Each structure stands twice: as C-alpha cells, then as structure tokens.
Amino acid sequence: MSTGAHTRAASPQFAHLHVHSDYSILDGACKIGRLLDRVEELEQSAVALTDHGVMSGAVELYKEARKRGITPIVGLEAYVVPDHHERPPRESRAHLTLLAENTTGYYNLIKLCSAGYLEGYHRRPRIDHALMSQYADGIIALSGCLSGTICSHLEKDDLGAARAELDTLCQIFGPEDVYLEMQDSGIERQARINAHLARLAAETGRTMVATGDAHYICHEDADAHEALLAIQTRDVLSNPNRFRFETKEFFIKSSAEMLRALPEYPESIPNTMEIAGRC
C-alpha cells in the first residue's frame, strides 16, 4: 500500500575541477580554508585548484585538504598562445585547464608554470603547444572555459578548427588524458557551445566533464568579486560599462546545482569523479 511519500533521487557525486582562489590575483575570491569548508559542507570528496598562470596555492591546498580527508587536485589554468617566445603588441591568450594526475604531472606543471614566467611572460605567463609537448607526462587536460581555443572556435560554429585543436591536445597529452569541459553559468552562448561539444564528444569518443569555473565561494560573494574586478581594471563600481562577469553563477555549487545547470548532459557530473579518482 502506498503511503503517498515521494523519495527524492540522490544527486550524482561531483568534484569541482576548475576553481580560482585568491592566488588568481584580483580575479579569484576563494580563500583556501573557506573553500574547503564549503567542499566539506557539500560533502564533496575532492577539489582542484586551477589558478590563472600560477600554482601558488598548491602546497596550502594539499596540506589543508589532506587534514580534512579531501582529495586535493593540483592544477593550473594556463594561458596558451601560438608562440610563447613572441611579444606581439596585441594578442589573444587562450585558457586551458591542466591537472596533475601524479607526481610526474605535478613536476611538469611546475616546469610549465615556471617557463611561462621565465620564457613566455608578456603581460601574463604564457605557454604554447611545443612547450606542453615537452612536459605533458602525468597531466590531464580539460578543454577550457569560453576563453579556451576549442570554445572560441565553436562559438564561431567552426567545428573543423575545434576538432583540429582537440586532435592536437590528444597528440600532446594522449587521447585518454583529454576531456571536453562543459560549463553553464547562465550565459546564453554556452548552451550552443555545449551542444557542439557534445557532438564533438560523440564523434571523437572523448569524455565530457562538468566544471563550474568557480571564482568565489557562495552566490552572495558575487558583488565582492565584482569589486575585485573593478580594482583589477582600475575602474569604479558606479561605471555601468565596466568589465564584469555576465552572471552571478561562478560559485562553488552543490552536485544538485551542477546537475540543474547541465540537465541535458547528466553524465558530465559523475565523470568528474573519474578524474578525481585518477589524481
């Protein structure tokens, strides 16, 4: 006999693999201690740190996460250019999410990070495909956010160029170490890009993985983050045309919130645990 009670389906497990701490200066607003508090609160078992061009928070994350029984994943959001030796007056720097799978990958991330500053610095620490090819062992690559090369091509509906870039990444890191990064932060063009990414995944056999591109801890922190961006760009909050993120959805979300953000691609949520298990 039915009691009339409804059982709510449990959300799949999820780990944040694209997170910016306050070591992404004047861009990230996640202090590592508070980040881990939130991860514990959400009962998530792993978290990555992928600051812009730096690994300054790696040791702090590792030590503090291990104390709490959380798997720390050391990473980097790299700035990628065609040739890191060139210094053009204007350039487009693509973002690429890199994660250390093991100790070899950790040392190779350090080498890439250092080379970005010592060899490639031009407004930002920059690397290129040739440099990544030298230090690819032990690194897992995610295709990146809207500023990534693959997403930039897909935004222009250029699937051929996106497929070529994906093929290059697979040649560099190995096909099993490259994942297509699915994001939906309420930005209109992301839905169309995600559909392209899903098609690319089906055609190439690559795995889709959800990320939140988190820059702050809670939804309520979005306004404080806007203040950071205003300082970074030497602007004022009263300027309606200042640089800002398009939505206030760049926070540490629960598994259920991530599933609601990407309802058409539910498999991309638990796929984060596959990567967390490898790291």
Helices and strands as residue ranges (DSSP letters): H 32-41, E 46-49, H 58-68, E 71-80, E 94-100, H 103-118, E 126-127, H 129-134, E 139-142, H 149-155, H 159-173, G 175-177, E 178-182, H 188-204, E 207-210, G 219-221, H 222-232, H 255-261, G 266-268, H 271-278
